[in-house]
Amino acid sequence: MSMDFISLEDIRRARKRIEGKVVETPTVPSPSLSRLAGVPVYLKLEHRQTTGSFKLRGASNAIASLSADEKSRGVTAASTGNHGRGLAHAAKLEGMRAVICMSKLVPENKLSEIRNLGAEVRIIGNSQDDAQEEVDRLVAEDGLIMLPPFDHPAIVAGQGTVGLEIMEAVPDAATVLVPLSGGGLAAGIAAAVKALNPDVRVIGISMARGAAMKASLDAGRPVLVEELPTLADSLGGGVGLDNQLTFAMCRDLLDEVILLSEDEIAAGIRHAYEQEREIIEGGGAVGIAALLAGRIRTDGPVVALLSGRNIDMGLHRSIICGDWAASGEQAA
Ligand SMILES: *Cc1c(COP(=O)(O)O)cnc(C)c1O
């Protein structure tokens, strides 16, 4: 079965394909988190990637893998925002049409960024699954190429390039903390990291409100979960009942999955800003949040991946000022 998984070679090829199209982001030590954890803690600053998240890596690799005929037809995807933005950016570089379909839960700041990149945006329904129906229609009726946010070999291989950079920056890493939604990022990183050193633990982290991969892993198969508003909006959405790749990879490669409350995620965003001087969206702050909550047990160096920074700045201000805390579990 693992023959069908993305390999280290696939990920190395992806790295060559996207070289010069994506930023090789820094990995820096965090003195405050190292003190707290009692082991060296490093932060992989992937929120500084062009478009503000790692999603550009998978999107660039997938677009670079298309034939000339496919490129002429244009691409489409359902997206909670960051994949849409990465895809829109990568498509624009190639002069290609991109149509991004989203649910009403996607924040306004993410919509306008995608429109500004010249992509068409369609808002459909209340869930990723509703948005996906419009994508399926565009593929069937208009001949567009679907490049989904996670469950696609070229997307997983592209996200996996983060894992190569992490192991180069911290060769003695013992534990890698990865924000987890549909699992493209975690699957790609785990494939790269474990091929280089099978002893490294890779931990997926999601919000407790609507953690589809965790529910699916517990059930032993992809299951539907209700999508709820959360500070970690970029971790929302299902894994797809017909999941081909990322469910099995996460099942076989992840050592643990941790779920966090909204207050814990807010504390992660606050710590990122006040101690690390970084603006991080909820989904990107879950690694820091898990460390702060005392949920990570390790006796060696930890790398926490900061996966994105595309948070609504009004929301960010209210979290930093402490106004948000008053609303407790009512996210956003
Ligand atoms: C998409 C996203 C994730 C999760 O990636 P998956 O491949 O869906 O698991 C994590 N953080 C941010 C900022 C994202 O945009």
The ligand as an SDF file (V2000), in Angstrom:
LIG
                    3D

 15 15  0  0  0  0  0  0  0  0999 V2000
   -4.2150   24.5590    4.4720 C   0  0  0  0  0  0  0  0  0  0  0  0
   -3.5400   24.9980    5.7040 C   0  0  0  0  0  0  0  0  0  0  0  0
   -3.1390   24.0700    6.6850 C   0  0  0  0  0  0  0  0  0  0  0  0
   -3.4710   22.5910    6.6180 C   0  0  0  0  0  0  0  0  0  0  0  0
   -3.0010   21.9600    5.4660 O   0  0  0  0  0  0  0  0  0  0  0  0
   -3.6260   20.5650    4.9950 P   0  0  0  0  0  0  0  0  0  0  0  0
   -2.7480   20.1130    3.8990 O   0  0  0  0  0  0  0  0  0  0  0  0
   -5.0290   20.8100    4.5480 O   0  0  0  0  0  0  0  0  0  0  0  0
   -3.6120   19.6670    6.1850 O   0  0  0  0  0  0  0  0  0  0  0  0
   -2.4290   24.5490    7.7770 C   0  0  0  0  0  0  0  0  0  0  0  0
   -2.1530   25.8620    7.9270 N   0  0  0  0  0  0  0  0  0  0  0  0
   -2.5260   26.7830    7.0150 C   0  0  0  0  0  0  0  0  0  0  0  0
   -2.1830   28.2160    7.2450 C   0  0  0  0  0  0  0  0  0  0  0  0
   -3.2180   26.3810    5.8640 C   0  0  0  0  0  0  0  0  0  0  0  0
   -3.5850   27.2960    4.9620 O   0  0  0  0  0  0  0  0  0  0  0  0
  1  2  1  0
  2  3  1  0
  2 14  2  0
  3  4  1  0
  3 10  2  0
  4  5  1  0
  5  6  1  0
  6  7  2  0
  6  8  1  0
  6  9  1  0
 10 11  1  0
 11 12  2  0
 12 13  1  0
 12 14  1  0
 14 15  1  0
M  END
$$$$
